[in-house]
Amino acid sequence: MSEPAPSEARRSAEIFGHPRGLIYLCAAEGWERFSYFGMQSLLVLYLVHYLLLLEHVDRVFGFEAARRAIESVTGPLSSAALASQIFGIYSGLVYLTPLFGGLLADRWLNRTFTVTIGAIFMALGHFLMAFEASFLPAITLLLIGVGCFKGNIASQVGGLYDRGDLRSATAYQIFQLAISTSVIISPLVCGTLGEKVGWHYGFGAAGVGMLIGLTTYLSGRRWLPSLERRSHGAGPAVGRLTPREWRALLLLVLLLPPLGGVMVGNEQMFNAFIVWGEANFELHLAGFAMPVTWLLSLDALISSICVALAIVFWRAYSRRWQEPDDLVKITIGAGFMTLAPTLLRACCSGAAVGGSRRPGGVASRSSTKSGSRWWPRLGSRSIPGRPPERCRA
């Protein structure tokens, strides 16, 4: 697939002070996140309440071999524990595959072609989730699709702006707002369809969302940057890193384990928390049984509110005192995120003693976890600008 050559028209066409292409990228990413989080909000519930039941699991192609491989490491697992392990493997690989997707786009394909492949694979994966037998191929296609799509579309946001253009920072915030909006909406749509109508309808809605995102992306190609495949051996020679540049890279690498550790609790929102919440939270109001996936929308809404509050807080703080370094902000965020599982553990103990469902548990878990969730992200936004220019990938 060929990409259009750079043109002044692409850069000069602006909406609300930003290149027109930003709207297309935000819309495409928003729909992709709608499909991704819509499917993820249903995955563990689908496994626990449907697919892993004896009358269904035997129909899944290759599942017995996958179960044996997992249990060879963990030992025998209950259906709920096996569902948790499957989710953990899937969510872990989701963060790994974009590395290969970026390499594929840079070395062999261009980013447009790679994003298109990723969107098609994700849509196929969502639709295949509608069939019991194709569960494992569906998960595989989703992993490949996310890897091809995710990093290669986000990197195009920066390509809309010249180096040093201060609008690019705002552009990434708008891009993040599109993601946050999708995270709020997707459990309301896909989750409700999956729980109330049928699991396969929820997965199908996620697939339709992905196709809308692909259509949006391709329709806006004329306004997006041209990112052709790099030629091997082309470009100026790259010198060695200086000691200061090596220290900057080392710092970023050292940040990965602690940030990964605190994010473990964050990922449980789609795993252990939603199963535990279904069993322990009071989800009935005036005769209406609220889908448990709506808790994820509540969490995302609180997260978005906390983003705005954190921005306002740091701006007000900086007027009177010196604003903390990014590492301090990340440490604060990590501390808050550590409190969330601790509070949930206390709720578990209280529920075990009291034996009743607790409506207050929803707000306490979501507010603590979500309020902290964005502090590290806010603090880390400027970190990608710190690595040496030659190593920024």
Secondary structure by P-SEA (a helix, b strand, c coil): cccccccccccccccccccaaaaaaaaaaaaaaaaaaaaaacaaaaaacccccccccccccaaaaaaaaaaaacccccaaaaaaaaaaaaaaaaacaaaaaaaaaaccccaaaaaaaaaaaaaaaaaacccccaaaaaaaaaaaaaaacaaaaaaaccccccccccaaaaaaaaaaaaaaaaaaccccaaaaaaacccaaaaaaaaaaaaaaaaaaaaaaccccccccccccccccccccccaaaaaaaaaaaaaaaaaaaaaccccccccaaaaaaaaccccccccccccccaaaaaaaaaaaaaaaaaaaaaaaaaaccccccaaaaaaaaaaaaaaaaaaaaaaaaaaaaacccccaaaaaaaaaaaaaccaaaaaaccccccccccccc
